Amino acid sequence: MTKTIARNGNDTTGKQSSQADKPVAIKKRKTKKQQSQESFENLMVCACKLFIANGYKATTLENIAAGAKLTKGAVYFHFGTKEALLHSLLDRTKERIVDLIIEALGTDCDSVKAALVHFMHVHAGLGLTNRDEMLLLITMSMEFAGQKNKISKHIREIYQLLYTHLEATIAAGQKNGEIKLIVPTRELASIVIALYDGIFIEWSRQEMKLSGDDLIRAARSLIVNGLFNTQQ
């Protein structure tokens, strides 16, 4: 008599065979270039946070390496010195924030008011999306204020770009009667920059419990109502 083998749920032979036939996903190894770039980014991010939280002077290369879970040698390999690392961060801040803010000021608009409102909108948006980089520039500008070294010079040059373009826009508004002739152009530009720097400091101090959008909206209202002639 021929025996019949019943196939039931306990018969896993087919399943085992089908599983064995499936190709095993092999995780690709990162190239040395990818590993190096990843280490570079980790160091930049960690250094930025530490400089903001503790200040440049109080932050050591050991702190940065430990925070990035790398060796001190990795910091030396990518940057050489703590000063060079900060210069790299400042260059990146200029590229990711300041250059885009200046570009916003140069946008073709129907009026100086529209150009400034666009500038304020872009400035605020970049501050919200790139908070640490914005705070780095502000906190380092305070720590190195009044000093005469390469870092303080670098920071002044970045801020001067903002002042120069903002002053030119305000001057154009004063010339055509859009902006009130209440104080000189340079001081008005400084007030605008100071207001925005202050907003980001306050937002950070209160651990972002305040609404960033509402803070910026209030600042924009103050600037527009304070600078522009209502008759225009």
Phi and psi in degrees as GROMACS dihedral restraints (atoms count N, CA, C in turn):
[ dihedral_restraints ]
;  ai    aj    ak    al  type     phi  dphi    fc
    3     4     5     6     1   -82.7    20    10
    4     5     6     7     1   129.5    20    10
    6     7     8     9     1   -81.9    20    10
    7     8     9    10     1   138.3    20    10
    9    10    11    12     1  -104.3    20    10
   10    11    12    13     1   126.3    20    10
   12    13    14    15     1   -93.2    20    10
   13    14    15    16     1   117.4    20    10
   15    16    17    18     1   -77.9    20    10
   16    17    18    19     1   133.3    20    10
   18    19    20    21     1   -96.8    20    10
   19    20    21    22     1   119.1    20    10
   21    22    23    24     1  -134.3    20    10
   22    23    24    25     1  -171.8    20    10
   24    25    26    27     1   -64.6    20    10
   25    26    27    28     1   -17.3    20    10
   27    28    29    30     1   -86.2    20    10
   28    29    30    31     1    -7.6    20    10
   30    31    32    33     1   -85.5    20    10
   31    32    33    34     1   102.0    20    10
   33    34    35    36     1  -103.8    20    10
   34    35    36    37     1     9.3    20    10
   36    37    38    39     1   -59.0    20    10
   37    38    39    40     1   -45.0    20    10
   39    40    41    42     1   -65.5    20    10
   40    41    42    43     1   -40.2    20    10
   42    43    44    45     1   -64.3    20    10
   43    44    45    46     1   -44.1    20    10
   45    46    47    48     1   -62.2    20    10
   46    47    48    49     1   -37.4    20    10
   48    49    50    51     1   -66.9    20    10
   49    50    51    52     1   -42.7    20    10
   51    52    53    54     1   -69.0    20    10
   52    53    54    55     1   -35.2    20    10
   54    55    56    57     1   -68.6    20    10
   55    56    57    58     1   -37.1    20    10
   57    58    59    60     1   -67.0    20    10
   58    59    60    61     1   -28.9    20    10
   60    61    62    63     1   -77.1    20    10
   61    62    63    64     1   -18.5    20    10
   63    64    65    66     1   -69.5    20    10
   64    65    66    67     1   136.9    20    10
   66    67    68    69     1   -69.9    20    10
   67    68    69    70     1   138.5    20    10
   69    70    71    72     1   -85.8    20    10
   70    71    72    73     1   126.5    20    10
   72    73    74    75     1   -71.0    20    10
   73    74    75    76     1   124.3    20    10
   75    76    77    78     1  -102.9    20    10
   76    77    78    79     1   120.1    20    10
   78    79    80    81     1   -71.4    20    10
   79    80    81    82     1   127.3    20    10
   81    82    83    84     1   -71.0    20    10
   82    83    84    85     1   137.0    20    10
   84    85    86    87     1   -77.7    20    10
   85    86    87    88     1   139.5    20    10
   87    88    89    90     1   -71.4    20    10
   88    89    90    91     1   141.5    20    10
   90    91    92    93     1   -73.0    20    10
   91    92    93    94     1   165.4    20    10
   93    94    95    96     1   -61.6    20    10
   94    95    96    97     1   -35.9    20    10
   96    97    98    99     1   -65.3    20    10
   97    98    99   100     1   -42.3    20    10
   99   100   101   102     1   -65.7    20    10
  100   101   102   103     1   -41.7    20    10
  102   103   104   105     1   -63.3    20    10
  103   104   105   106     1   -40.4    20    10
  105   106   107   108     1   -65.7    20    10
  106   107   108   109     1   -42.6    20    10
  108   109   110   111     1   -65.6    20    10
  109   110   111   112     1   -37.7    20    10
  111   112   113   114     1   -65.8    20    10
  112   113   114   115     1   -41.5    20    10
  114   115   116   117     1   -63.5    20    10
  115   116   117   118     1   -42.5    20    10
  117   118   119   120     1   -58.4    20    10
  118   119   120   121     1   -47.9    20    10
  120   121   122   123     1   -65.0    20    10
  121   122   123   124     1   -41.5    20    10
  123   124   125   126     1   -60.8    20    10
  124   125   126   127     1   -41.5    20    10
  126   127   128   129     1   -67.2    20    10
  127   128   129   130     1   -40.7    20    10
  129   130   131   132     1   -63.6    20    10
  130   131   132   133     1   -47.2    20    10
  132   133   134   135     1   -64.1    20    10
  133   134   135   136     1   -45.9    20    10
  135   136   137   138     1   -65.5    20    10
  136   137   138   139     1   -43.6    20    10
  138   139   140   141     1   -62.7    20    10
  139   140   141   142     1   -41.8    20    10
  141   142   143   144     1   -59.2    20    10
  142   143   144   145     1   -47.3    20    10
  144   145   146   147     1   -65.2    20    10
  145   146   147   148     1   -40.7    20    10
  147   148   149   150     1   -69.8    20    10
  148   149   150   151     1   -39.9    20    10
  150   151   152   153     1   -62.1    20    10
  151   152   153   154     1   -38.8    20    10
  153   154   155   156     1   -68.9    20    10
  154   155   156   157     1   -45.9    20    10
  156   157   158   159     1   -73.6    20    10
  157   158   159   160     1   -41.7    20    10
  159   160   161   162     1  -113.3    20    10
  160   161   162   163     1   -12.5    20    10
  162   163   164   165     1    92.2    20    10
  163   164   165   166     1   159.0    20    10
  165   166   167   168     1   -67.5    20    10
  166   167   168   169     1   -47.8    20    10
  168   169   170   171     1   -62.3    20    10
  169   170   171   172     1   -39.3    20    10
  171   172   173   174     1   -81.0    20    10
  172   173   174   175     1    -9.8    20    10
  174   175   176   177     1   -94.0    20    10
  175   176   177   178     1   129.7    20    10
  177   178   179   180     1  -106.1    20    10
  178   179   180   181     1   164.7    20    10
  180   181   182   183     1   -64.5    20    10
  181   182   183   184     1   -31.7    20    10
  183   184   185   186     1   -64.3    20    10
  184   185   186   187     1   -41.8    20    10
  186   187   188   189     1   -59.6    20    10
  187   188   189   190     1   -45.4    20    10
  189   190   191   192     1   -64.9    20    10
  190   191   192   193     1   -46.5    20    10
  192   193   194   195     1   -61.8    20    10
  193   194   195   196     1   -43.9    20    10
  195   196   197   198     1   -64.6    20    10
  196   197   198   199     1   -42.1    20    10
  198   199   200   201     1   -63.8    20    10
  199   200   201   202     1   -34.5    20    10
  201   202   203   204     1   -87.2    20    10
  202   203   204   205     1    -1.6    20    10
  204   205   206   207     1    59.1    20    10
  205   206   207   208     1    44.7    20    10
  207   208   209   210     1  -131.9    20    10
  208   209   210   211     1   174.4    20    10
  210   211   212   213     1   -87.4    20    10
  211   212   213   214     1   160.3    20    10
  213   214   215   216     1   -61.2    20    10
  214   215   216   217     1   -31.0    20    10
  216   217   218   219     1   -61.2    20    10
  217   218   219   220     1   -32.2    20    10
  219   220   221   222     1   -66.0    20    10
  220   221   222   223     1   -36.0    20    10
  222   223   224   225     1   -65.7    20    10
  223   224   225   226     1   -45.2    20    10
  225   226   227   228     1   -62.0    20    10
  226   227   228   229     1   -39.6    20    10
  228   229   230   231     1   -62.4    20    10
  229   230   231   232     1   -45.0    20    10
  231   232   233   234     1   -83.1    20    10
  232   233   234   235     1   -33.8    20    10
  234   235   236   237     1  -126.5    20    10
  235   236   237   238     1   -28.6    20    10
  237   238   239   240     1    86.5    20    10
  238   239   240   241     1   -53.5    20    10
  240   241   242   243     1  -138.6    20    10
  241   242   243   244     1   164.0    20    10
  243   244   245   246     1   -64.6    20    10
  244   245   246   247     1   -37.4    20    10
  246   247   248   249     1   -62.3    20    10
  247   248   249   250     1   -43.9    20    10
  249   250   251   252     1   -63.0    20    10
  250   251   252   253     1   -35.7    20    10
  252   253   254   255     1   -63.8    20    10
  253   254   255   256     1   -44.5    20    10
  255   256   257   258     1   -65.1    20    10
  256   257   258   259     1   -39.4    20    10
  258   259   260   261     1   -59.8    20    10
  259   260   261   262     1   -40.0    20    10
  261   262   263   264     1   -63.6    20    10
  262   263   264   265     1   -41.1    20    10
  264   265   266   267     1   -65.5    20    10
  265   266   267   268     1   -40.4    20    10
  267   268   269   270     1   -66.4    20    10
  268   269   270   271     1   -39.2    20    10
  270   271   272   273     1   -62.2    20    10
  271   272   273   274     1   -41.0    20    10
  273   274   275   276     1   -69.0    20    10
  274   275   276   277     1   -37.4    20    10
  276   277   278   279     1   -62.7    20    10
  277   278   279   280     1   -42.9    20    10
  279   280   281   282     1   -59.8    20    10
  280   281   282   283     1   -44.5    20    10
  282   283   284   285     1   -68.6    20    10
  283   284   285   286     1   -41.8    20    10
  285   286   287   288     1   -87.1    20    10
  286   287   288   289     1   -20.5    20    10
  288   289   290   291     1  -123.7    20    10
  289   290   291   292     1   -62.3    20    10
  291   292   293   294     1   -62.8    20    10
  292   293   294   295     1   -45.8    20    10
  294   295   296   297     1   -60.5    20    10
  295   296   297   298     1   -37.1    20    10
  297   298   299   300     1   -73.3    20    10
  298   299   300   301     1   -33.8    20    10
  300   301   302   303     1   -66.0    20    10
  301   302   303   304     1   -43.4    20    10
  303   304   305   306     1   -63.7    20    10
  304   305   306   307     1   -39.9    20    10
  306   307   308   309     1   -60.6    20    10
  307   308   309   310     1   -37.9    20    10
  309   310   311   312     1   -63.0    20    10
  310   311   312   313     1   -38.2    20    10
  312   313   314   315     1   -66.4    20    10
  313   314   315   316     1   -28.9    20    10
  315   316   317   318     1   -87.4    20    10
  316   317   318   319     1     1.8    20    10
  318   319   320   321     1   -67.2    20    10
  319   320   321   322     1   137.0    20    10
  321   322   323   324     1   -66.0    20    10
  322   323   324   325     1   119.6    20    10
  324   325   326   327     1  -131.8    20    10
  325   326   327   328     1   161.6    20    10
  327   328   329   330     1   -70.5    20    10
  328   329   330   331     1   -21.6    20    10
  330   331   332   333     1  -152.6    20    10
  331   332   333   334     1   165.0    20    10
  333   334   335   336     1   -64.3    20    10
  334   335   336   337     1   -37.2    20    10
  336   337   338   339     1   -59.4    20    10
  337   338   339   340     1   -45.4    20    10
  339   340   341   342     1   -63.8    20    10
  340   341   342   343     1   -37.9    20    10
  342   343   344   345     1   -65.7    20    10
  343   344   345   346     1   -41.6    20    10
  345   346   347   348     1   -70.1    20    10
  346   347   348   349     1   -38.6    20    10
  348   349   350   351     1   -63.1    20    10
  349   350   351   352     1   -40.6    20    10
  351   352   353   354     1   -64.4    20    10
  352   353   354   355     1   -42.3    20    10
  354   355   356   357     1   -57.9    20    10
  355   356   357   358     1   -47.0    20    10
  357   358   359   360     1   -65.1    20    10
  358   359   360   361     1   -37.7    20    10
  360   361   362   363     1   -65.7    20    10
  361   362   363   364     1   -45.9    20    10
  363   364   365   366     1   -66.9    20    10
  364   365   366   367     1   -43.7    20    10
  366   367   368   369     1   -56.2    20    10
  367   368   369   370     1   -48.2    20    10
  369   370   371   372     1   -65.2    20    10
  370   371   372   373     1   -44.3    20    10
  372   373   374   375     1   -61.2    20    10
  373   374   375   376     1   -42.3    20    10
  375   376   377   378     1   -68.0    20    10
  376   377   378   379     1   -34.2    20    10
  378   379   380   381     1   -65.8    20    10
  379   380   381   382     1   -34.0    20    10
  381   382   383   384     1   -76.6    20    10
  382   383   384   385     1   -38.7    20    10
  384   385   386   387     1   -84.8    20    10
  385   386   387   388     1   -27.5    20    10
  387   388   389   390     1  -120.6    20    10
  388   389   390   391     1    52.2    20    10
  390   391   392   393     1   -55.0    20    10
  391   392   393   394     1   -49.2    20    10
  393   394   395   396     1   -63.5    20    10
  394   395   396   397     1   -40.5    20    10
  396   397   398   399     1   -66.7    20    10
  397   398   399   400     1   -38.4    20    10
  399   400   401   402     1   -65.2    20    10
  400   401   402   403     1   -45.2    20    10
  402   403   404   405     1   -67.3    20    10
  403   404   405   406     1   -32.3    20    10
  405   406   407   408     1   -60.3    20    10
  406   407   408   409     1   -48.7    20    10
  408   409   410   411     1   -60.6    20    10
  409   410   411   412     1   -42.6    20    10
  411   412   413   414     1   -67.6    20    10
  412   413   414   415     1   -49.0    20    10
  414   415   416   417     1   -68.0    20    10
  415   416   417   418     1   -37.9    20    10
  417   418   419   420     1   -69.1    20    10
  418   419   420   421     1   -33.6    20    10
  420   421   422   423     1   -64.1    20    10
  421   422   423   424     1   -32.7    20    10
  423   424   425   426     1   -77.1    20    10
  424   425   426   427     1   -41.3    20    10
  426   427   428   429     1   -66.2    20    10
  427   428   429   430     1   -35.0    20    10
  429   430   431   432     1  -101.3    20    10
  430   431   432   433     1     8.8    20    10
  432   433   434   435     1   -59.8    20    10
  433   434   435   436     1   133.4    20    10
  435   436   437   438     1    80.5    20    10
  436   437   438   439     1    -4.3    20    10
  438   439   440   441     1   -88.8    20    10
  439   440   441   442     1   160.1    20    10
  441   442   443   444     1  -124.0    20    10
  442   443   444   445     1    87.3    20    10
  444   445   446   447     1  -150.5    20    10
  445   446   447   448     1   179.9    20    10
  447   448   449   450     1   -65.4    20    10
  448   449   450   451     1   -36.2    20    10
  450   451   452   453     1   -68.6    20    10
  451   452   453   454     1   -46.9    20    10
  453   454   455   456     1   -62.1    20    10
  454   455   456   457     1   -37.1    20    10
  456   457   458   459     1   -64.2    20    10
  457   458   459   460     1   -42.3    20    10
  459   460   461   462     1   -60.8    20    10
  460   461   462   463     1   -44.9    20    10
  462   463   464   465     1   -64.9    20    10
  463   464   465   466     1   -44.3    20    10
  465   466   467   468     1   -60.7    20    10
  466   467   468   469     1   -39.1    20    10
  468   469   470   471     1   -64.4    20    10
  469   470   471   472     1   -39.1    20    10
  471   472   473   474     1   -66.3    20    10
  472   473   474   475     1   -47.6    20    10
  474   475   476   477     1   -65.2    20    10
  475   476   477   478     1   -35.5    20    10
  477   478   479   480     1   -62.5    20    10
  478   479   480   481     1   -33.3    20    10
  480   481   482   483     1   -60.3    20    10
  481   482   483   484     1   -43.7    20    10
  483   484   485   486     1   -63.6    20    10
  484   485   486   487     1   -47.7    20    10
  486   487   488   489     1   -59.9    20    10
  487   488   489   490     1   -46.1    20    10
  489   490   491   492     1   -59.4    20    10
  490   491   492   493     1   -48.3    20    10
  492   493   494   495     1   -72.3    20    10
  493   494   495   496     1   -36.5    20    10
  495   496   497   498     1   -69.1    20    10
  496   497   498   499     1   -40.9    20    10
  498   499   500   501     1   -61.2    20    10
  499   500   501   502     1   -41.1    20    10
  501   502   503   504     1   -63.3    20    10
  502   503   504   505     1   -40.0    20    10
  504   505   506   507     1   -67.7    20    10
  505   506   507   508     1   -44.7    20    10
  507   508   509   510     1   -63.6    20    10
  508   509   510   511     1   -41.0    20    10
  510   511   512   513     1   -60.7    20    10
  511   512   513   514     1   -39.5    20    10
  513   514   515   516     1   -64.5    20    10
  514   515   516   517     1   -38.1    20    10
  516   517   518   519     1   -68.4    20    10
  517   518   519   520     1   -35.7    20    10
  519   520   521   522     1   -69.6    20    10
  520   521   522   523     1   -36.4    20    10
  522   523   524   525     1   -66.3    20    10
  523   524   525   526     1   -40.4    20    10
  525   526   527   528     1   -91.1    20    10
  526   527   528   529     1     2.8    20    10
  528   529   530   531     1    88.9    20    10
  529   530   531   532     1     2.1    20    10
  531   532   533   534     1   -71.2    20    10
  532   533   534   535     1   -40.5    20    10
  534   535   536   537     1  -103.4    20    10
  535   536   537   538     1   137.1    20    10
  537   538   539   540     1   -64.0    20    10
  538   539   540   541     1   143.7    20    10
  540   541   542   543     1   -90.8    20    10
  541   542   543   544     1    62.4    20    10
  543   544   545   546     1   -89.5    20    10
  544   545   546   547     1   -42.1    20    10
  546   547   548   549     1  -141.2    20    10
  547   548   549   550     1   163.8    20    10
  549   550   551   552     1   -58.5    20    10
  550   551   552   553     1   156.9    20    10
  552   553   554   555     1   -55.8    20    10
  553   554   555   556     1   -45.7    20    10
  555   556   557   558     1   -60.4    20    10
  556   557   558   559     1   -43.4    20    10
  558   559   560   561     1   -67.6    20    10
  559   560   561   562     1   -36.6    20    10
  561   562   563   564     1   -64.1    20    10
  562   563   564   565     1   -42.5    20    10
  564   565   566   567     1   -62.7    20    10
  565   566   567   568     1   -40.5    20    10
  567   568   569   570     1   -64.1    20    10
  568   569   570   571     1   -37.6    20    10
  570   571   572   573     1   -63.8    20    10
  571   572   573   574     1   -43.2    20    10
  573   574   575   576     1   -62.2    20    10
  574   575   576   577     1   -47.5    20    10
  576   577   578   579     1   -64.3    20    10
  577   578   579   580     1   -43.2    20    10
  579   580   581   582     1   -62.1    20    10
  580   581   582   583     1   -38.8    20    10
  582   583   584   585     1   -63.0    20    10
  583   584   585   586     1   -44.8    20    10
  585   586   587   588     1   -70.7    20    10
  586   587   588   589     1   -39.9    20    10
  588   589   590   591     1   -60.2    20    10
  589   590   591   592     1   -43.4    20    10
  591   592   593   594     1   -62.8    20    10
  592   593   594   595     1   -37.1    20    10
  594   595   596   597     1   -61.9    20    10
  595   596   597   598     1   -44.4    20    10
  597   598   599   600     1   -69.9    20    10
  598   599   600   601     1   -33.1    20    10
  600   601   602   603     1   -66.0    20    10
  601   602   603   604     1   -46.2    20    10
  603   604   605   606     1   -64.9    20    10
  604   605   606   607     1   -41.2    20    10
  606   607   608   609     1   -60.0    20    10
  607   608   609   610     1   -42.5    20    10
  609   610   611   612     1   -71.5    20    10
  610   611   612   613     1   -40.3    20    10
  612   613   614   615     1   -60.3    20    10
  613   614   615   616     1   -36.6    20    10
  615   616   617   618     1   -91.1    20    10
  616   617   618   619     1    19.8    20    10
  618   619   620   621     1    53.5    20    10
  619   620   621   622     1    38.8    20    10
  621   622   623   624     1    60.1    20    10
  622   623   624   625     1    25.2    20    10
  624   625   626   627     1   -76.0    20    10
  625   626   627   628     1   -24.6    20    10
  627   628   629   630     1   -77.8    20    10
  628   629   630   631     1   155.6    20    10
  630   631   632   633     1   -79.0    20    10
  631   632   633   634     1   116.5    20    10
  633   634   635   636     1   -60.1    20    10
  634   635   636   637     1   -41.2    20    10
  636   637   638   639     1   -63.1    20    10
  637   638   639   640     1   -41.7    20    10
  639   640   641   642     1   -68.6    20    10
  640   641   642   643     1   -37.6    20    10
  642   643   644   645     1   -61.2    20    10
  643   644   645   646     1   -45.5    20    10
  645   646   647   648     1   -67.4    20    10
  646   647   648   649     1   -38.9    20    10
  648   649   650   651     1   -62.3    20    10
  649   650   651   652     1   -40.7    20    10
  651   652   653   654     1   -65.8    20    10
  652   653   654   655     1   -42.0    20    10
  654   655   656   657     1   -63.8    20    10
  655   656   657   658     1   -42.4    20    10
  657   658   659   660     1   -62.5    20    10
  658   659   660   661     1   -40.2    20    10
  660   661   662   663     1   -64.5    20    10
  661   662   663   664     1   -42.2    20    10
  663   664   665   666     1   -63.1    20    10
  664   665   666   667     1   -44.7    20    10
  666   667   668   669     1   -66.5    20    10
  667   668   669   670     1   -47.8    20    10
  669   670   671   672     1   -63.5    20    10
  670   671   672   673     1   -46.1    20    10
  672   673   674   675     1   -70.1    20    10
  673   674   675   676     1   -29.4    20    10
  675   676   677   678     1   -82.8    20    10
  676   677   678   679     1   -33.4    20    10
  678   679   680   681     1   -92.8    20    10
  679   680   681   682     1   -36.5    20    10
  681   682   683   684     1   -94.6    20    10
  682   683   684   685     1   141.7    20    10
  684   685   686   687     1   -70.0    20    10
  685   686   687   688     1   128.3    20    10
  687   688   689   690     1   -68.0    20    10
  688   689   690   691     1   -20.0    20    10
  690   691   692   693     1   -72.6    20    10
  691   692   693   694     1   -20.2    20    10
